[in-house]
């Protein structure tokens, strides 16, 4: 089978049968397009002709190339894409053996999530206070990100009916379309209520009817890129002088909950993590904070 046909079949499978998100499918598309182009440039047009040395040579080329060599995490993601592709072809009886089965991903360094302090978060949220429509919209969005730990895609994908009445709950749709119900604190609820009553009707009247919760002034759904810009501008106004991203809110949400005594299993559910092991990395952050406080305060700590 040709690379192009095999790739199309696999992308259709992950998109339709597995129901993976558009972002995940797009990542697979990019990875497998580059993989196929490399093989075709070497005269390998049939997926059945690929061998383990071919795959190893391709991965090595990504690491040693002069322009933008892949980091360990990007290598791991690329290998995951390729292995999923070959596994699918074996399951579909296109290939007899999976030449990638013994390839091990590179060891990833343990990276602690980047969270900001509670005072820094307060300053960031204060930077979007105001009575103007845009300020009220931005305040509602940022308060919601911090109150729920939502991924940015989850937040901008919210519709009005995902705000579940007066119960202080919101419905988030995570990876793979999995839904979870998350409580919303009083500050975020107040900001969201003000936005829904005073701003969203005005913005909605300026565009086509849309169920989107967060709108721009022309009535279109707020994009991920616009959310990034809102956060960056809030950080500049707050003069925090630190790198901020939408994930800063998610990391800070988890870190502050655990530091406040929340159970790691509860935080796992709130974040929508499939495994508690993913959530437990945040306990390392709080442990480091405790260690620093201990060393600073205890007379015989050092």
C-alpha positions as CSV (number, residue, x, y, z in Angstrom):
1,X,0.0,0.0,0.0
2,X,1.3,3.5,-0.8
3,X,2.2,5.9,2.0
4,X,-0.4,8.4,0.9
5,X,-3.3,5.8,1.0
6,X,-2.1,4.3,4.3
7,X,-1.7,7.7,5.9
8,X,-5.2,8.8,4.7
9,X,-6.8,5.6,6.1
10,X,-5.1,6.1,9.5
11,X,-6.1,9.7,9.8
12,X,-9.7,8.8,8.9
13,X,-9.5,6.1,11.6
14,X,-8.2,8.4,14.4
15,X,-10.6,11.2,13.4
16,X,-13.9,9.2,12.9
17,X,-13.6,5.9,14.8
18,X,-11.4,7.0,17.7
19,X,-13.0,10.5,17.8
20,X,-9.7,12.3,18.6
21,X,-9.7,16.1,18.8
22,X,-9.1,18.3,15.7
23,X,-5.8,19.4,17.3
24,X,-4.6,15.9,17.9
25,X,-5.5,14.8,14.3
26,X,-3.7,17.9,13.0
27,X,-0.6,16.9,14.9
28,X,-0.7,13.4,13.5
29,X,-1.2,14.8,10.0
30,X,2.0,17.0,10.3
31,X,4.1,14.2,11.8
32,X,3.1,11.5,9.3
33,X,3.4,13.9,6.3
34,X,7.0,14.7,7.3
35,X,7.6,10.9,7.8
36,X,6.2,10.0,4.4
37,X,8.1,12.8,2.6
38,X,11.4,11.5,4.1
39,X,10.7,8.0,3.0
40,X,9.6,9.0,-0.5
41,X,12.7,11.1,-0.9
42,X,14.7,7.9,-0.5
43,X,12.6,5.9,-2.9
44,X,10.4,4.1,-0.4
45,X,6.9,4.4,-1.8
46,X,5.3,1.4,-0.2
47,X,4.8,1.1,3.6
48,X,5.6,-2.5,3.4
49,X,9.2,-1.7,2.4
50,X,9.9,0.2,5.6
51,X,12.4,-1.4,8.0
52,X,13.5,-0.7,11.5
53,X,16.8,0.9,10.2
54,X,14.7,3.2,8.0
55,X,12.6,4.4,11.0
56,X,15.7,4.8,13.2
57,X,17.5,6.8,10.5
58,X,14.5,9.1,10.2
59,X,14.3,9.7,13.9
60,X,18.1,10.3,14.1
61,X,17.8,12.8,11.2
62,X,15.3,14.9,13.2
63,X,17.7,15.1,16.2
64,X,20.9,15.9,14.2
65,X,19.5,18.3,11.6
66,X,21.0,21.8,11.7
67,X,17.8,23.7,11.7
68,X,15.4,23.2,14.7
69,X,16.5,19.8,15.9
70,X,13.8,18.0,17.8
71,X,13.8,18.1,21.6
72,X,13.3,14.9,23.6
73,X,9.6,15.7,24.1
74,X,9.1,16.3,20.4
75,X,11.0,13.1,19.5
76,X,8.7,11.2,21.9
77,X,5.6,12.7,20.2
78,X,6.9,11.9,16.7
79,X,7.7,8.3,17.7
80,X,4.2,8.0,19.2
81,X,2.7,9.1,15.9
82,X,4.8,6.7,13.9
83,X,4.2,3.8,16.2
84,X,0.4,4.4,16.2
85,X,0.5,4.5,12.4
86,X,2.4,1.2,12.1
87,X,0.3,-0.6,14.8
88,X,-2.8,0.4,12.9
89,X,-1.5,-1.0,9.6
90,X,-0.7,-4.3,11.3
91,X,-4.2,-4.5,12.9
92,X,-5.7,-3.8,9.5
93,X,-3.5,-6.6,8.0
94,X,-1.8,-4.2,5.7
95,X,1.6,-5.1,7.3
96,X,2.5,-8.5,8.8
97,X,4.9,-7.1,11.4
98,X,5.3,-3.8,13.3
99,X,8.9,-2.7,12.7
100,X,8.5,0.1,15.4
101,X,7.5,-2.1,18.3
102,X,11.0,-2.3,19.8
103,X,11.8,1.4,19.5
104,X,12.0,3.1,22.9
105,X,11.1,6.8,23.3
106,X,13.9,9.1,24.6
107,X,14.1,9.7,28.3
108,X,12.3,12.9,29.2
109,X,13.7,15.2,31.8
110,X,11.3,15.6,34.7
111,X,9.9,19.1,34.2
112,X,7.9,20.7,37.0
113,X,4.8,22.7,36.0
114,X,5.3,26.4,36.0
115,X,2.9,27.9,38.5
116,X,2.7,31.5,39.8
117,X,2.1,32.5,43.4
118,X,-1.4,33.4,44.7
119,X,-0.3,37.0,45.0
120,X,0.9,37.0,41.4
121,X,-2.4,35.5,40.3
122,X,-4.3,38.1,42.2
123,X,-2.3,40.9,40.4
124,X,-2.9,39.2,37.1
125,X,-6.6,39.1,37.6
126,X,-6.7,42.6,39.0
127,X,-5.1,43.8,35.7
128,X,-8.3,43.0,33.8
129,X,-10.7,44.8,36.2
130,X,-12.9,47.5,34.8
131,X,-16.3,48.4,33.6
132,X,-15.6,48.4,29.8
133,X,-17.0,45.5,27.8
134,X,-13.7,44.0,26.8
135,X,-12.4,44.2,30.4
136,X,-15.5,42.4,31.8
137,X,-15.1,39.7,29.1
138,X,-11.4,39.2,29.8
139,X,-12.0,39.1,33.6
140,X,-14.7,36.4,33.2
141,X,-12.4,34.3,31.0
142,X,-9.3,34.6,33.2
143,X,-11.3,34.1,36.4
144,X,-12.8,31.0,34.9
145,X,-9.4,29.6,33.8
146,X,-8.1,29.9,37.3
147,X,-11.3,28.7,39.0
148,X,-11.6,25.5,37.0
149,X,-8.1,24.6,35.7
150,X,-9.6,24.3,32.2
151,X,-7.3,23.9,29.2
152,X,-7.6,26.9,26.9
153,X,-9.2,24.8,24.2
154,X,-11.8,23.7,26.7
155,X,-12.5,27.3,27.8
156,X,-12.9,28.8,24.4
157,X,-15.0,25.9,23.3
158,X,-17.6,26.5,26.0
159,X,-21.2,27.3,25.0
160,X,-23.6,29.3,27.1
161,X,-25.6,26.1,28.1
162,X,-22.4,24.6,29.6
163,X,-22.9,27.0,32.5
164,X,-25.2,24.9,34.5
165,X,-27.8,27.2,36.0
166,X,-27.3,28.6,39.5
167,X,-25.5,25.6,40.9
168,X,-22.0,27.1,40.4
169,X,-21.0,24.3,38.0
170,X,-19.7,24.2,34.5
171,X,-19.4,21.4,31.9
172,X,-16.0,21.0,30.3
173,X,-15.2,18.8,27.3
174,X,-11.7,17.5,27.5
175,X,-9.5,15.3,25.4
176,X,-11.3,12.7,23.4
177,X,-14.6,14.4,24.0
178,X,-14.7,13.3,27.6
179,X,-17.0,15.6,29.7
180,X,-16.5,16.5,33.3
181,X,-18.4,18.8,35.7
182,X,-16.3,21.3,37.6
183,X,-17.4,23.7,40.4
184,X,-16.8,27.4,39.8
185,X,-15.8,29.7,42.8
186,X,-17.7,32.8,43.8
187,X,-15.2,35.3,42.2
188,X,-15.4,33.5,38.8
189,X,-19.2,33.2,39.1
190,X,-19.6,36.9,39.8
191,X,-17.3,37.8,36.8
192,X,-19.2,35.4,34.6
193,X,-22.6,36.6,35.6
194,X,-21.6,40.2,34.9
195,X,-20.3,39.3,31.5
196,X,-23.4,37.3,30.6
197,X,-25.8,40.0,31.6
198,X,-24.0,43.2,30.4
199,X,-21.6,42.2,27.7
200,X,-22.4,39.0,25.8
201,X,-25.9,40.2,24.6
202,X,-24.2,43.2,23.0
203,X,-21.5,41.2,21.4
204,X,-23.9,38.6,20.2
205,X,-26.1,41.2,18.5
206,X,-23.1,42.2,16.4
207,X,-22.6,38.8,14.8
208,X,-24.3,35.7,13.6
209,X,-26.2,33.7,16.3
210,X,-23.7,31.4,18.0
211,X,-24.0,29.4,21.2
212,X,-20.3,30.3,22.2
213,X,-19.9,31.5,25.7
214,X,-16.9,33.9,25.1
215,X,-17.4,36.3,22.2
216,X,-15.4,39.0,20.6
217,X,-16.9,42.5,19.9
218,X,-18.0,41.3,16.4
219,X,-19.9,38.4,17.8
220,X,-17.5,35.6,16.9
221,X,-16.2,33.0,19.3
222,X,-13.0,33.9,21.1
223,X,-10.1,31.9,19.6
224,X,-7.2,30.3,21.3
225,X,-4.9,32.9,19.8
226,X,-7.0,35.7,21.2
227,X,-7.0,34.1,24.6
228,X,-3.2,33.9,24.5
229,X,-3.1,37.7,23.6
230,X,-5.5,38.5,26.5
231,X,-3.3,36.7,29.0
232,X,-0.1,38.3,27.6
233,X,-1.5,41.8,27.8
234,X,-2.8,41.2,31.3
235,X,0.7,40.1,32.4
236,X,2.2,43.2,30.9
237,X,-0.3,45.5,32.7
238,X,0.3,43.6,36.0
239,X,4.1,44.1,35.4
240,X,4.8,40.5,36.5
241,X,7.8,40.2,34.1
242,X,7.4,36.4,33.8
243,X,6.4,34.2,30.9
244,X,2.7,33.5,31.0
245,X,0.5,31.1,29.0
246,X,-3.0,29.7,29.3
247,X,-1.4,26.6,31.0
248,X,-0.1,28.9,33.7
249,X,-3.6,29.1,35.0
250,X,-4.1,25.4,34.9
251,X,-0.8,24.7,36.7
252,X,-1.5,27.4,39.3
253,X,-5.0,26.0,39.9
254,X,-3.6,22.5,40.6
255,X,-0.6,23.7,42.6
256,X,-2.7,26.1,44.8
257,X,-5.3,23.4,45.5
258,X,-2.7,20.8,46.6
259,X,-0.9,23.4,48.7
260,X,-4.2,24.2,50.3
261,X,-4.7,20.5,51.3
262,X,-6.9,19.2,48.4
263,X,-6.6,15.4,47.8
264,X,-4.6,14.5,44.7
265,X,-7.5,12.3,43.5
266,X,-9.9,15.2,43.6
267,X,-7.5,17.4,41.7
268,X,-7.1,14.6,39.1
269,X,-10.9,14.6,38.5
270,X,-11.0,18.4,38.3
271,X,-8.2,18.5,35.8
272,X,-9.6,15.7,33.7
273,X,-6.4,13.6,33.9
274,X,-6.8,9.9,32.9
275,X,-4.1,8.9,35.3
276,X,-3.3,10.1,38.8
277,X,0.4,9.8,37.9
278,X,0.0,12.9,35.7
279,X,-1.5,14.8,38.5
280,X,1.1,13.7,41.1
281,X,3.8,15.8,39.4
282,X,2.1,18.8,41.1
283,X,2.9,17.3,44.5
284,X,6.6,17.8,43.7
285,X,6.0,21.5,43.3
286,X,4.3,21.8,46.7
287,X,7.0,19.6,48.2
288,X,9.7,22.0,46.9
289,X,7.8,24.9,48.4
290,X,7.7,23.2,51.8
291,X,11.4,22.4,51.6
292,X,12.3,26.0,50.8
293,X,10.2,27.3,53.7
294,X,11.7,24.7,56.0
295,X,15.3,25.7,55.0
296,X,14.5,29.4,55.4
297,X,12.7,29.1,58.8
298,X,14.3,26.2,60.7
299,X,17.3,27.2,62.8
300,X,19.1,23.9,62.2
301,X,18.0,23.2,58.7
302,X,21.4,24.1,57.2
